[in-house]
Amino acid sequence: MDLLYSNDKPGEYPKSYWASVATPLAPFPPLKGEVEADVCVVGAGFTGLSTALHLAEAGYKVVLLEAQRVGFGASGRNGGQVGSGQRIEQDDLEKQVGEDKARALWDLAEASKDCVRGLIAKHGIECDWRDGIIHAELKPKHLHHSFEYAEMLQTRYGYDSISALDSDDIRAHIGSEAYCGGTLDTGSGHLNPQKYVLGLARAAQKAGVQIYERTKALAFAKAAKPLVTTEEGAVRAEFLVLAGNGYMGNLSPKVARRVMPINNFIVATEPLGEDVAKSLIRDDVAVADSKFVVNYFKRSADNRMVFGGGESYGYRFPQDIAAKAQKPMLKIYPQLKAARIDYAWGGTLAITMNRMPYFSRLAPNIVSASGYSGHGVAMASLAGEIMAETIQGTAERFDLMGSATPPRFPGGPALRSPLLMLAMSWYALRDRI
């Protein structure tokens, strides 16, 4: 199954709320014939666009290949949250890699938020940035750890932008009885991901990146100058960057053994009016809760509820995406039962076994980054900056991220689909217990 085409029409963005309010880009042409470049980048999402942009600004000739449209994949469809830290909490990360390396990875994660803010400011990207994310706890037995974790970040990591929320606090912030407490991180933020990714594409185009859409990379050959073949052409370059994430398929079996695509779903209600919207989320922060199959939600700029969630047990999108994501929304906000659903869409992200992204050097001149596990807005943006500096000869940050290599999925790519069904069934059950 090719996830590039199995759930979406060729050359078309999903009918998402994000896309409906973003100013579209004129289509880029498909590649026909053979071209040469200093760097070929495969995949025009956050990772690929950031890589291409940083390299072009450094004077490199960059060709960027996208099988569909720029920002077509998870980069343009996600919840838009720019969170602090790595995908796993620092206390767990310390157990995996040791305190010193965990602290260095925290610093990289902080740099990833700065990277997003810097790109927005430098290139004048209007993407509805807002400060703040609440982590909301569903079960009282987990709330103590949430408070301890906030204190650890404050005292040991010097991160004073996080604060604890008790049951009264969180109900003042979120108009729901579902949560017993949590934390508020004012050093994080959220945005419209489609506006952001198209802003990166405009900046890359302005910097001189040659972008080709409707151009799927079929294979690549390792060599002094890697050759990437497409249906109607080829790119020969000094360096190759693989940035396809959940849509890369088996272009690199080595990556596919450690990175699994999964689907997630989002709905956007009709405009609710400012008073109703504020009764749901008082201060215009985003929210992510403690379910393994996480619920994540926010108010839109025009006061809709944009809510993501719902389990996916296979790679085909359900026929009724609205029902899939509306169901968990109504558990949190039963008062939205009568609210019309104006938009419903799905998308494919990529996860790893240890929830750390997979940075890999496939050859001396071929690098890859993927598997952001739902934490990709910031880290994928920074991954592009890191891979650009690696190609320029400075690999310390790339090697640091690569030192947290995720384990292989059992059975490799051939068993990813049945493994996904088993895993999601188990975690959905665990969330309900």
N, C-alpha and C positions, 0 to 999 in steps of 0.2 A: 504494500500500500504506500503510495506516494502522498505524504501529508501536504505537499505543496498544492495538490489539486483535488484531493479526495473530499474536502469540505468546502471549497471555494471555487469560484469561476475564474478561469485564467484572465489575468490582467485587471481584476476588479477588487477593490477594497471591500471588506465586509460592511454591511449597512449598520455601522455602529454610531452611537451618539458622538464619539470623538471625531469620527470622519465627517459627520454632518456639520460640525461647526469649525472645521479646519479649512483653510484656504488651500485648494488642491494645487499640485504641481502639474504642469504639462507633461505628458508621457515622454520618457526618454526612449530612444530607438533601441531595437535589439541589435546585438553584435552580428555582423556579417563579414566574413573574411578573417584574416589573421592580423593581430596588432601586437605591438611590443610596448612594454612599460618597465619602469623600475620596479613597481609593485602591482600585483594583481590581488584584489580583495574580493572574496566570494561572500555575498550576503549584505544587503543594504538596510540593516536594522541599526540599533544603537551601536553595536560593536563595530560593524563594518564601516558605517558612516563616520564614526569618531576616529577610527584608524585612518581612513582615507583622508579625512579633513586635516588631521595632525601631520600626516606625511606630506600632503600637498603644500601645507603652509611651510614645511621645512624644505621645500624645493624639489620633492620627488614627483616624477610622472606616475600617476596612479590611475589604473583602470578598475572600476567597481562593477561587478556582475550581480544582477538580481534576477531571480527566476520569475518573479511576479512584478510588483511595484515597490518602490522604495517605501520602507515602513509598513510593508504588507503584513508581516508576521506579528509575533508577540510585542514587538516594539510599539506598534500602533494600536494595540488592542487591550493592553493591560490596565491595571487599576491606577497607575500613575503615582505610586507611592515611592518616595525617595527616603528610605529608612537608614537608621544608624547601624553601625557594626556590620559584621558578616551575616550570612543567613542563619547561622546557629549562634547561640548566645556565648558570651566570652568564657563563662565558667566551663561550658562543655568544650569549647575550642581549646582551652588550656589543657584539658585532659587529653585531647587528641594530639596536640603539637608542642605542649610545654608553654610555660608562662611567657618567656621572652618572645617566642615566635608569635604567640597569640596576641601579645601587645603590639608587635609590628604589624600584624594583620588588621588589628583595630585601627591603627594609624592609617593604613591603606584605605580602609572603609571610610574613615573620616575624609580622606582625600577624595574619595569618589563623590561625596556630596558637594565638596568644593568644586570638583570638575564639572558637575551639572550646573551649578550656579554660575561658574565662570563661563561656560559655553553659552548659557542664556544671556548673560550680560554682554559678552564680547560680540555676539552675533545678533543682538537685539531680537531674540526669539520671544514672541508673545505666546505664552503657553499657560496662562492662568495659575502661576505659581502661588502657593499658599504655605505658610509655616505650620508644622505640628502634625504628629501622629499619636493617636491613643492606641495602646495595646490593652485590649479588654479581656478580662478573665471571666470565664463562664462558671468555673467551679471553685468554691471557697477553699478546697484542699490545695489548690495551686496558687492561691493569692499570696501566701507567705513567701514563697519562692520569688514571685514577681517583685515584692517589696525588697527582699534581700538582694535581688539582682540590681535593682535601681540603686540601692545603697552601695553595692560593690562598684558600680560604674562611677558613682560620685566620689567615693573615697580612694579607690585604688587606681582608677583610670582618669580621675580628674575631670569627669564629664558631668557638669552641673546643669545641663539642659533637661535632665530627666527628673520627674517627681512622681511620688506615689499618689494614687487616687483610691480612697476608700469607697464604700458603697454609696454614701451620700454624694461624694465628689463626682463619681462616674455618672450617677443619674442626673446630676446637674449638667453634665456635659452631653450625655447621650439620653435621648428620650425613650429609654427601653428598660424594662424590668429584667432583661436577660442576664445582665452582668453584675458581678458582685464587687468589682473593683478593677484596678489595673494601674497603668502608668501613662504619663503624658510626656512625650519627647518633643520639646519645642525647637530642638536643633535639627530636626528632620523636616520633611515637607512633602508636598504633592503637587501634581500638574496634570495638564491634558497631554497624554503621551503622543497622540497623533500630531498635535501642533508642534511638540518638541522635536519629534523625529523628522518631520518635514522641514523644520527650521534647520536641523543639521544637514539635510539634503541640500537646501538652498545655499548654506555656507560652503559645503563641499563643492558644489557646482561653481560657485563664485571663485573658489580657490583653485579651480582648474581640474578637478577630478573628472575623468571621462566615465560617465555613468551609462550603463546599458541595462535596460529592463527587458522582461520577457526573454531572458537569456540564462538558461539553466546550465550550471557547470555539470558536465556529465562525468568527467574523470580528470585526474591530474597525474602527471608523470614527474617523479623526483629526478632532478638533474641539476647541473650547475645553473641552468636557467629553466625552472619548472615550466611545463607546458600545460595549460588548462584548456580542455576541449569543450565546446558547446555544440548545439545542434547545427548551427550554421557558421561557426567560426572557431577561433582559438586565440588564446593570449599567452605570449611568452614573456616572462618577467624574471628579474633578478631574485625577487622574493614573492612568496605566496602567503596570504592570510586567509584562513578559513573562519568565517563568522556566521555560519548558517544556523547555529543553535538548534532549536527543536525541529527545524525544517531541513536539516542537512542530510537526512537519510543515511545511506551507507557510502557517501562520498569518501569518508575516511573510516574504515572499520575499526581502527584503533580508538578513535573518538567515540564511535557508536557503542563500543563495549562499556563505556563509563558514563554515557549521557543518554537519558531516556526521555523521549517526548511524552508529555501528558497534555490533556485538554482542560480548559476551564471556561467558565461562562459568566457573562455579565448582563444585567438589565439596567435600563434607565427609565424612570417613570416620566410621566408628564410633568411639566413645571408645576411645582406645588405652592408657589408663593413664598415670600421671604419669611413670614411668620411661621408657617408650617415647617419650612425647611429648618429654621432655627430651633423649633421644638424637637426636631430629630437629632441635630448636631448643632449645639449652641454656637460654637466658636469657629466654624468652618475648617476644622481639622479633619484629617482622614482617620479611619479606624480600621484596625486589623485585630481579629480576636484569636483566642487560644485553641480553636479547633485545629486538628492536624490538617483536615480539608478546610482550610481557613476561609472565614467570611471576611471580606474587605469592602469598605464602602466609604462614600464621601458625598458631599453636596457638590453639584455642578455649579458653574458660574451663573447659570440661569435658574438655580434652585430646584433642580431635579434631584432625586435620590439615585445615585449610580452605585449598584450593589453587585458584587461578584461572589460567586460561591457555587456549590453543587458538585457532587462527585461525578467522575467520568470513568466508566468501566471499559472503555474501548476507544478506538481512534476515530470512529465516525461520530459526528455531532448528532445529538438527538433531534428528532423531527420538531419538537417543541422546546426550543432553547429557553423561551420566556418562562415556561413552567419549571424548568430545571433550576434556574437561578431565583425565580420568584418564591419558590418554596422556602429556602432558608431565609430569605428576606422577611417573609411574613412571620417567621418564628422570632425574629428580632424586633420587627415593627408590625405587629398585627393591625395597627391603626392605618396601615397602607393598603389594606385589603381592597378598598374601592379605587385605589389609584390606578390609572391607566398605564400600561406598559407601552412606551413609545418605541423603544429600541431593545433588541436582544441579540447578542452575538457571542460567538465562541472563538477560541484561539488556542494555539499550541505553544506551550513553553517547554523548557527542558529542565530536568532535575538530575541530581547525582545521589549516590548512596549516602554520602556524608554531608550533603547539602552545601558543600564548597564547590565553587566553579572549577572547571577543568581547564587549566592552562597547560598547553602541551607544545613541545617542539618536535614536530614530526620528521624534520630533517634540519640541517644547519640553516637552511633558508626558507623553511616552511613552519609557520606558527599557527596555533589555534587557541581560541578561548570560547567556552560555552558552558551550559549547565548551571545557570544562575539561580535556579530553584526558587523562582518567584521574587528574587531580590535584584532584578536586572537593570532597573532604570539607572541607578547610580553606578553599580559595578560594571555593567556593560559599557557605559560611557567611559569609565576609567580604563577598562580593558583596552579600548582603542588607543588611548593615550600611551598605555604601557607597551602595547605591541608596536606602536610607532617608534617609541624610544628604543625598543629592543632591536628593531631593524636598523636604527641609527648607531647601534653598538653599545647601548647601556641596558643591561639585562637584569640588574639587581632586583627590581620590583617584579619582573616576570618570573624570575627564579623563586622569589618568595611566595608568590601565589601558586606556582607550580609545586612547591614543597608540600602543599596540602592535597596531594593527588587523591581523588576519590577512588574507592575500590571499584573493581569491575562488577557489573550486574551479573548474577548467576546465569549461566547459559548464553551470555552475550546477546547480540542483536536478534538472533533467531527466536529467543524466548521472551523478548521484551513485552510483547502484547499480552500473552497469558500471565506473565509476572505482574504486569500492570493491573490486570483484573483482580488477581489475588491480593495484591498489596492494597489497592483502593478499597476492596471489600473489607479487609481487616481494619484499616484505619478508620473507615466510616463506622464500623462496629465499635471501635475503641472510643470514638468521639461521642457515641450515644450512651456509653456505660457511665 
